[in-house]
Amino acid sequence: MRQLLLWCARNPWLASHVPRWRFAQRAVRRFLPGEGFDAALKAATHFKAQGVGALFTLLGENITDLEDAKRVVAHYEEVLAASTGLQAEISVKPTQLGLDIDAAAAYTNLDRLARAATQAKSYLWIDMEGSEYTERTLELYRRVRTAHPNVGIALQAYLHRTVSDVVELMALKPAIRLVKGAYAEPSTIAFAAKKEVDANYLALCVLMLPEVKQQRLRLVLATHDTDMVAKAWRFAQALGIERKQLEVAMLYGIRTDEQLRLAREGFGVRDLIAYGDAWYAWYLRRLAERPANVWFVARQLLP
């Protein structure tokens, strides 16, 4: 099921037709409060009142025109200005800023967003895409982080290389949002079995938690696996880490009850709120992360 969903995410015909189907538009509402930023802002305001922060991301990737990249940057600047009171953060894909076209332009756009985030007293996260972008994304992060301490990066636990990347980044006193990974990757570079990905995720947590204790690393556990969060927390407790130092991020519309519970218990929790009309591939990858969600989609076929 996972491989089928990832194939669908990459299929050009489906990408151009499925978003027009009414049932697909209804189904995607599980993960998106709406296509416009106003809906995302309203959702973030609701979560803020309950002790949950927001992480905004405008959907879209692999742009082919640098003017579009500039418009993305301008949009995020408006987002940061509009959400000042919410202490919200933003997350952006490098290919959304022009990495496929010009690496220098992508860096300039990232640097501009980092400055805007600093001015808004916020944080900029760099998303990780498929493995063909991993090294270039890390290079961008190293450059931007050197100049701006308020920039973090997402790392994928299913890649074999991630443990080495974590060790290499430690010199920067980085911020890392640890995800499991949602792209189709060959077994030569990525763990395929869920139990292997889970084991590596926990091992990476154990590797990084001492740095969290020493305040040399900001770690965000981006997972809906609350059992994994509980295991990581047991290691953190053994090190004397406070709850507020262990952050968790989950997607809008998934395990909201658990997000609220973790926030009540004193953990730092953020709801990743995606919006925009370029949702097709992103949505299929979310389903691939947890194929049980396909049943939710199937129910949208019913009257």
N, C-alpha and C positions, 0 to 999 in steps of 0.2 A: 504494500500500500504506500509506504513512504517513497519508494523509488518511482512509482506511478505518479504520485503527486508532484514530485520534483521534475519529472519529465513534462508533465502538463504545464508547470511553471515556466519551462523553457520553450514551449511550443508557440511559434509566432501566430499561427492561425487561431488557436484558442485565446491567446492574449488579445487579439483584435476583436474577437466575437463575444467571449464569455461576459466581459464587463457590461454588455448591453442587455443581458438576460435579466429579467425581473427577479427571478428567484435568487440569482447570484448576488444581486444588489441587496436583497433582503438578508441573505446569509452573512454577508461581510459586516453587517451592522453589529455583529457580536463583538468584533474587534475594533471597530471605528465608531466614535460618537457621531461622526458626520464627515463629509468631505472638506468642509471649510474650517478655518482656524477658529472661528467664533464658537463652533460646537466643541472643539478641543479645549478652548479657554473656559467654557462653561463647565465642562467635566472636571477640569483641574481645580476650579474654584470650589466645586462640590467636595472633591477629595481633600483639599487643603483644610476645610472645616473639620475633617475627621482625622487629621494628623498625617495624611499621606501626601507626599510631594508629587510633582509632575516632571516628566521628561518628554518634551515635545519632539516629534520627528515628522517632517513633511515627506510623504512617500514619493519615490522617484529615484532613478539610477541610470547610469550609462547615457548621459546626455551627449548630444553630438554638436552642440553650439555653445560657445563660450558666453554668448549673450544670455542664454538660458541660465547658465551658472551664476552670472551676475544677478539675475533676477532672484535666484534661490538665496543668495547672500542677502540681498535687500529684504527679502521676505523674513528671513531669520532675525535680521536687525529689528524689524517691526515686531516680531514675536517677543524678543527680549524686552523691548520697550513697553509692550502691552502687558507683560506678565511680571513686572517688577515686584509687586506686592505678594506674589505667590511663591517666590524663591524657586521658580521653575528653572530647569536646565534644558539644553537642546542637544540633539544628536543628529549627525549628518553623515551621509555616505560620500567618500572621496570622489566617486564617479559622478555624483550629483554636482560636484564643484569643478568638473572638467578634467579629471585624471586621465580619462581615455584620450583626451585631445592634447593636453599640454600639462606636464607635471609642475612646471614653474607657475603656471596660472592657477592650478589647484592649490599650491602652497600659498600663493598670494591671497586667494579667497579664504583659506583656512586662517591665515594670519589676521585677516580683516575680521572674521567672525570671533576669533579669540579676543581681539581688542574690544569688540562690541560686548562680549560676555563679561570681560573685566569691568567695563564701564557700568554694566547692569548688575555687577556683583553676582554674577551667575557662573555657569560652567558649560564648557563645550565638550561634547563627546564625539569621537570619531568612530563610526561604525566599521566593522570588518565585513568584507564581501567575500566572494569566492577566492579560492587559493591562488589564482593567478594574480590577485591584487595584494596578497599578504605582505610581501616584502616591500612593495612600493608604499603601502599604507603605513607600515612601521617606519619607513624612512621619513615620510611626511610627519608622523607623530614625533619622532625624535627631534626633528627640526623645530616644530612648533612648540613642543614642551620646553625646549631649551630657553625660549623667550617668554613663554607664558605658563605659569604654574597651574592655571585653571583649565587645563585640557587633559582629557582622559581618552582611553582607547578600549574598544571591545576586543577581547581575545576569545578564540574558539577552542573549547576543551577537546573537541574530537580530532583536532590536528595533532599529529605526532610531534611537530616542531614546537608546540606552544610552551612546553616546559623550558626549552632553551630560550625562547623569546622572553619569558618571564624573568629568567635569570639575567639576561642581557639588559633588560629595561630597568632593573633595580637601581642602577647608578643614577637614574633620572628622578628617583623618588616619585614613581608614576602614580597615576590613577588607572585602575583596571576594572572594567566591567566584564565579568567572566560569564560567557554564554556557552551553551553546549554545541551549537553549530547547526545550520539549517540549509546547507548547500549540498548538492550531489558531488562527492569527492571519491576518488579511487582509494582502495584499501591500502595502496602503497604509501599514502600520505595521511590517511585518516582512519580512526577506529570506526568500524562499521556496526558492531553489536552495541546495543543500548547499555548492557552491563559494563562493557569496556569504556564507553564514554563516561558513564557515571563514576567508575573507579578513577578515571583520570581527572575528572572534575574535582572529586574529593581530594585526590593527591595534590592537585594544584592549590587547592584551598589551604591544605596543611603546609605547603611550601611557603605560601604568602602570608599566613596569619602572624608569624613572628614579626614580619615587617610592619603589619598593621599595629601590633602591640607597641612597636618603637616609633610609631607615627611617621614611618618612612614610605607608607603606601596607603592609598585609599582603595579599598576593595569593595566592589558591588557584586553581589551574587544575583545574576540575572537568570532566574530559574523559577518555574512554577512548582518545582519538586520540593515540597515543604519537608519531606523526610531528609533530603539533602541539606536543606538549611539547618535542620535540627542537628544533624551530624556535625556540620561545620561549627555550629554554636557550641557543641560539647568540647571540641578542640579549642575554640576561642576561650571558653570558660577556664580550661586548664591553664591557659596562658595569662589569665587575669584581664582579658579584654572586656570592655564595657559593651553593653547591648547597642548603644548608639553608634559604636565604632563598626558594627557589623551591619552593612547595608544590604537591602534586598530590592530588586526591581522586577516587576511583573507587568505583563501586557494588560492594557485596558480590556475589560470584559472577561478576564480569566481569573478565577479564584479571588474574587473581590473580597469575599468573607475572610480569606486567609490574609490578604493584605491588611485589612482593618485589624485583625487579631494581632498580627506582628507589630503593627504600629502601636496598638494599645499596650503591648508588652514592652515597648521602649526601643524597638529596633528602628533604624532609619529605613523608611519604605518609600519607594517612588513607583508611580504608575506610568508606564510608557504609553503615551497617547499618540497614536499615529493618525494622520488625516491626509486628505488629498485624493485626487481621482486616479492616480497611478498605483492602484492597490492590488492588481491581479497577481503578479508574481510574488509579491510580499505575502499576500493572503495564502497562496498555495504553500509557501514555505512554512507558514504558521501551522497549517493543517498537517504538513509532513512531520513537524515536531511532535505532534500528538494526534495520530490518525483517528483516535476515538472521536475527535471533533467532526469527522466526516458525517457522523450520524446527525449532528446538528444541521449540517448543510442539507442532508437528505430530507429532514423534516420541513425545510422551506419549500419543497416540491408539493407539499400537501396544501389544499385550499385553506 
